[in-house]
Structures are given as structure tokens and as C-alpha cells.
Amino acid sequence: MPSRRHFHAALFAAALAGAGIGSSRADTVYPSRPITLVVGFSAGSSIDMVARAVAQRLGEKLGQAVVVENRAGAGGNVAAQQVAQATPDGYRLLVVANSIAIGPAIYDDLKFDVKKDLRGIAYIGAGPVILKVNAGKGIDSLPALVREAKAHPGKLNFGSSGVGGTPHMAAELFDQVAGIRMTHIPYKGGSDALTALMAGEIDVLINPLLGDVSSDKVKSLAVSGSARSPQAPDVPTFAELGYPSYDMNVYYGLMGPSGLPDDIVAKLNKTVNEVLAMPSLVDALTTRSGIVLRPGSASEFQGFIAKDVERWQTVVRNDKRILAR
């Protein structure tokens, strides 16, 4: 028959288990519930496509649902602010692109500090951007575009997914590199800008090659990168056409609130890197979309973001008119 001492010991152990102390209950192991990946742009955008491809496979690896939530606005900064101010428990994370580093140079009223309030988790990858023109404009090459823009400053216009987004700043950077000036016309999303280009509402669009579409209404003039993209082998690079300093791509990564515990960051980083090696993801993002996947450490991605913030601040300082358009 159990002694009174054994009886009290059993009660104490049960109490500890009930409180989760010293137990191996599932909710003490991250993740124990669904994770949300917040995207600061509309559904169908390139970053949204990347986020959904990664989310599906990340969920498989972690054993929990990973859902994508679109919170578009202010060049991705609405979503970034929300995640920066979220509880740092690993259940609300941010999928970022170039706009996360562009924001501090464009907006002087941000309610968060990219370098202090967000923590890098993992680099996903980077792909080229492609410059397109409306086919009806009669501009059949990049040199012809530059000649037209120099002859009539401000006459040609370019569209974008919104102020501070990658397409916006990619075009502003090309303006600086080529010594030209085009007029910016922002839209609510990348698909809207592409539709406007096809309809002839805008003349030029620089957008990610990911999700590119073929149409007789647009003509592709140049693609970024050190070599031509397998997805657009007939399109010359900016370097081939005389603009080797146009060092522009679109990158994607994962960040969270700055207070994220080290063990959660380490687990997420390890899992994302495992996902990047999955053949199905390589096929979806590299083979089909030209994104070079870049596994690495969380600290490396944090450092990359910090350097990119400085880069875009320099671009804006070089042309204050960017802030007015």
C-alpha cells in the first residue's frame, strides 16, 4: 500500500505537470499553434507569391499551419509596424522585400525603426528586375528609351506598385544611373501597374521578373543581373547595354519583432534554410521564377538589411525630388 510520503509526492508531481513545470506538454515547444506571415503588399504581388510558396513548406517542416496575411499600405510599412509592435513570441512574422530598407529613406514619420525594432531571421533569395515599355510607344531598345528621356525630361512616365516599393525605387535608381528624369505614377499594386502598362496608361515599368507575363502589348528591354536570366534569355542585361553600375535586384527574407528569443530565431532560421533546399521550392522559385535562394544565418541577414537601409538613404539624398513624386 502506498505510503503517505509517496502519496504527497505524487500529488506534487501532478501539480507541477498541471502548471507545465518540468512537463513535456506540446504548448511548451515552439510552435504549438499556427504562425502568421504578414505581407505588406496585395495578393498576387511577387512578395506574396514567394511568401505563400515558403509558408506551405515551412508549415510542413514545423508541423503547424503557416498562413499568409496581406496588410497592404504605405509601401509595406503598415505591415512592418504591426509586426515590429507584435508580441515577440514567433507567431507573427514579416516577409520582407527591398521596401523594408527603402521606407526609412522615404517616410519621415515611421512609428518603428527597421534596425532596432525588427530582427532578421532568414534570407530567402533574390531575383532580377526587368524593364518593360508599352509596345505602342515605339521604343524598341534601352538606348532609345534613354535618348527619348534625355530629349524630353519628365515626358516619359513610369508606374510602380506604390511609393517606396521596389518598382518605384528601381526606376528612380535607373534615372540616376542613366542621367535621365521620368515621371512617377504610383498604383495600388504591381498587377495594377502592369495592367496600366499594357493599356498604355504608363510608358515604363521596372518590376520583378517573378510572375512575368508575355504580351504583344509590352516589350522587355533589359534585365538586371550579371548574366541573362534563363526566364528571359532574349532580354539583354543592363550591363550589356552600358549600365554595369545598375546593381538592382529584388530580395525576400523573413523578420520578426526585435525581442524574439534566440532559440526561436535559431529554429526558424534552421527550418527556413531546410525549406530552401527542398526540390519543390527550388523548382517553384528558382527554375520557374529565376530567384537565387540564399540560405544563411540570421545575423547575416540582419547585417544585409542594415547596409541596404544606408544604400537607399544615399539614393534619396542624391535626388530630393524623389520625395515629391
C-alpha positions in Angstrom: 0.0 0.0 0.0 1.5 3.4 -0.9 2.8 5.4 2.0 1.6 8.9 2.8 5.0 10.2 1.7 4.6 8.6 -1.7 1.0 9.9 -1.9 2.1 13.5 -1.3 5.0 13.1 -3.8 2.5 12.0 -6.4 0.3 15.0 -5.7 3.2 17.4 -6.0 4.3 15.9 -9.4 0.7 16.2 -10.7 0.6 19.8 -9.6 3.9 20.5 -11.4 2.6 18.8 -14.5 -0.6 20.8 -14.4 1.3 24.0 -14.2 3.5 22.9 -17.1 6.7 22.9 -14.9 9.0 20.1 -15.8 6.5 18.7 -18.2 6.8 18.0 -21.9 3.4 19.3 -22.9 3.1 20.4 -26.5 2.4 24.0 -25.8 5.9 24.4 -24.2 7.5 23.6 -27.5 7.6 26.2 -30.3 5.5 26.3 -32.4 2.4 24.9 -30.7 -0.1 26.8 -32.8 -0.4 28.4 -36.3 2.1 31.0 -37.4 1.1 34.1 -39.5 3.4 35.5 -42.1 2.4 39.1 -42.7 3.0 40.5 -46.2 2.8 44.3 -46.7 1.5 44.1 -50.3 -1.5 42.8 -52.1 -2.3 39.2 -53.0 -0.7 38.3 -56.3 2.4 40.5 -55.9 5.8 38.9 -56.2 6.4 39.0 -52.4 3.0 37.4 -51.8 3.9 34.6 -54.3 7.2 34.0 -52.5 5.6 34.1 -49.1 2.9 31.5 -50.0 5.5 29.2 -51.6 7.6 29.3 -48.4 4.7 29.2 -46.0 3.3 26.0 -47.3 6.6 24.2 -47.0 7.5 25.8 -43.7 4.3 24.5 -42.3 5.2 21.0 -43.4 8.5 21.2 -41.6 7.2 22.8 -38.4 4.1 20.6 -38.1 1.9 23.7 -37.8 -0.2 25.7 -40.2 1.7 28.7 -41.6 -0.8 31.3 -43.1 -0.1 34.4 -45.1 -1.9 37.6 -44.2 -1.9 40.6 -46.6 -1.8 44.0 -45.0 -1.0 46.4 -47.8 -0.3 50.1 -47.3 2.5 52.7 -47.2 5.0 50.7 -49.2 4.8 47.8 -46.8 5.2 49.9 -43.7 1.7 49.2 -42.3 2.6 45.5 -42.1 6.1 46.2 -40.8 4.9 48.5 -38.0 2.3 45.9 -36.9 4.9 43.1 -36.7 7.5 45.4 -35.0 5.0 46.1 -32.3 3.7 42.5 -32.0 4.3 40.1 -29.1 7.8 38.6 -29.7 6.7 35.0 -29.5 7.3 33.9 -33.0 3.7 33.6 -34.1 3.5 36.8 -36.1 6.4 37.3 -38.5 7.1 39.6 -41.5 8.0 38.6 -45.0 10.1 41.5 -46.4 11.5 42.7 -49.7 13.5 45.8 -50.6 10.8 48.1 -49.4 11.7 47.4 -45.7 15.1 49.1 -46.3 13.6 51.8 -48.6 11.0 53.0 -46.1 13.3 54.9 -43.7 14.6 57.0 -46.7 11.1 57.8 -48.0 9.0 58.3 -44.9 9.9 60.6 -42.0 7.0 59.6 -39.8 7.6 55.8 -39.4 6.5 54.6 -36.0 9.2 52.0 -35.9 13.0 51.7 -36.5 13.9 49.0 -39.0 17.3 48.3 -37.5 16.1 48.4 -33.9 12.6 47.1 -33.8 12.8 44.3 -36.3 15.1 41.3 -36.1 16.4 39.4 -39.1 15.5 35.7 -39.2 16.4 34.4 -42.6 17.3 35.4 -46.2 15.1 33.6 -48.7 16.6 34.7 -52.0 16.9 37.4 -54.7 15.9 37.7 -58.3 16.3 40.2 -61.2 14.1 43.1 -62.2 13.1 43.6 -65.8 12.4 46.9 -67.5 9.4 47.0 -69.9 7.8 49.6 -72.1 4.4 49.8 -73.7 4.9 48.4 -77.2 2.8 51.2 -78.7 5.3 53.9 -77.7 7.7 52.9 -80.5 10.7 52.5 -78.1 12.5 49.3 -79.1 15.7 49.4 -77.0 17.1 50.8 -73.8 19.4 53.2 -75.6 16.3 54.5 -77.5 14.5 55.0 -74.1 17.4 56.9 -72.6 17.6 59.1 -75.7 13.9 59.9 -75.6 14.1 60.6 -71.8 17.1 62.9 -72.2 15.5 64.8 -75.1 12.2 65.3 -73.2 12.9 65.3 -69.4 9.8 64.3 -67.5 7.7 63.4 -70.5 8.1 59.7 -70.2 6.4 58.2 -67.1 6.9 55.0 -65.1 4.5 53.1 -63.0 5.0 51.3 -59.7 3.2 49.3 -57.0 3.3 52.3 -54.8 5.6 54.9 -53.3 8.6 53.3 -51.7 8.1 49.9 -53.3 10.8 48.1 -55.2 9.4 49.1 -58.7 9.3 52.7 -57.7 12.9 52.9 -56.4 14.2 50.6 -59.1 13.1 53.2 -61.6 14.4 56.1 -59.5 17.8 54.4 -59.3 17.9 53.9 -63.1 17.1 57.6 -63.5 20.2 58.4 -61.5 22.4 55.8 -63.2 21.3 56.9 -66.8 21.2 60.6 -66.0 17.5 60.9 -67.1 14.2 62.0 -65.4 10.9 60.2 -65.8 7.7 61.0 -64.0 6.4 58.6 -61.3 2.8 57.3 -61.4 2.1 55.0 -58.4 -0.6 52.4 -58.3 -2.1 50.3 -55.6 -0.2 47.1 -56.5 2.2 45.6 -59.0 -0.6 43.9 -61.0 -2.4 47.3 -61.4 0.8 48.9 -62.7 1.3 46.1 -65.2 -2.2 46.4 -66.4 -1.7 50.1 -66.8 1.5 49.5 -68.8 -0.4 47.1 -71.1 -3.2 49.6 -71.5 -0.8 52.4 -72.5 -1.6 54.5 -69.4 2.1 54.5 -68.5 5.3 54.2 -70.6 7.7 52.2 -68.5 7.6 49.7 -65.7 10.5 48.0 -63.8 9.2 45.1 -61.8 10.4 41.7 -60.5 10.9 39.1 -63.2 9.0 36.7 -60.9 5.5 36.3 -62.3 6.5 38.0 -65.6 3.9 37.7 -68.4 4.4 37.7 -72.2 2.2 40.1 -74.2 2.4 41.8 -77.5 1.4 44.9 -75.7 4.7 45.3 -73.9 8.3 45.0 -74.8 11.1 43.9 -72.4 14.3 46.0 -72.9 16.7 45.0 -70.1 17.0 42.7 -67.1 19.3 43.1 -64.1 22.0 40.6 -63.0 25.4 39.6 -64.0 24.1 37.3 -66.8 20.9 37.0 -68.8 18.1 35.2 -67.0 17.0 31.7 -68.2 13.4 33.0 -67.8 14.1 35.8 -70.4 17.1 34.7 -72.4 16.5 37.1 -75.3 16.5 40.1 -73.0 19.9 41.7 -72.6 21.2 42.8 -69.2 21.7 46.4 -68.1 25.4 45.8 -68.0 25.4 44.6 -71.6 23.7 47.8 -72.6 26.2 50.0 -70.9 24.9 50.3 -67.4 27.0 47.9 -65.3 26.5 50.1 -62.2 22.8 49.4 -62.2 23.1 46.9 -59.4 19.4 46.2 -58.7 17.5 43.1 -57.7 14.5 42.2 -55.6 15.2 40.2 -52.5 13.0 38.4 -50.0 13.5 37.5 -46.4 11.9 36.9 -43.0 12.0 39.1 -40.0 10.2 39.4 -36.6 9.9 41.7 -33.6 13.3 42.6 -32.1 12.5 40.8 -28.9 12.3 37.4 -30.4 14.1 34.9 -28.2 17.4 33.5 -29.6 16.1 29.9 -29.6 13.0 30.7 -31.7 15.2 32.7 -34.2 17.6 29.8 -34.4 14.8 27.3 -35.0 13.1 29.4 -37.7 16.4 30.1 -39.4 17.3 26.4 -39.5 13.9 25.5 -40.8 13.8 28.1 -43.5 17.3 27.0 -44.7 16.0 23.4 -44.8 12.9 24.6 -46.8 15.2 26.4 -49.3 16.8 23.1 -50.1 13.5 21.4 -50.9 13.4 20.4 -54.6 9.8 21.6 -54.9 10.7 25.1 -53.7 13.8 25.2 -55.9 11.6 24.3 -58.8 8.9 26.9 -57.9 11.2 29.8 -57.2 14.5 29.2 -59.0 13.7 27.1 -62.0 10.4 28.8 -62.8 11.0 32.3 -61.4 14.7 32.9 -61.5 15.2 33.6 -57.8 18.6 32.6 -56.4 17.9 31.0 -53.0 20.3 32.2 -50.3 20.4 30.2 -47.1 22.4 31.9 -44.4 22.5 33.0 -40.7 20.0 35.3 -39.1 22.9 37.7 -38.2 24.0 37.8 -41.8 20.5 38.8 -43.0 20.3 41.5 -40.2 23.6 43.0 -41.5 22.4 42.9 -45.1 19.3 44.8 -44.2 21.3 47.5 -42.3 23.5 48.0 -45.3 20.6 48.3 -47.6 18.9 50.9 -45.4 22.1 53.0 -45.8 22.1 52.5 -49.6 18.6 53.9 -50.2 19.2 56.8 -47.9 22.1 57.7 -50.2 19.9 57.3 -53.3 17.3 59.7 -51.9 19.9 62.2 -50.7 21.2 62.3 -54.3 17.8 63.4 -55.6 15.5 65.1 -53.1 12.8 65.2 -55.9 12.1 61.6 -55.2 10.3 62.6 -52.0 8.0 64.9 -54.0 6.9 62.2 -56.6 
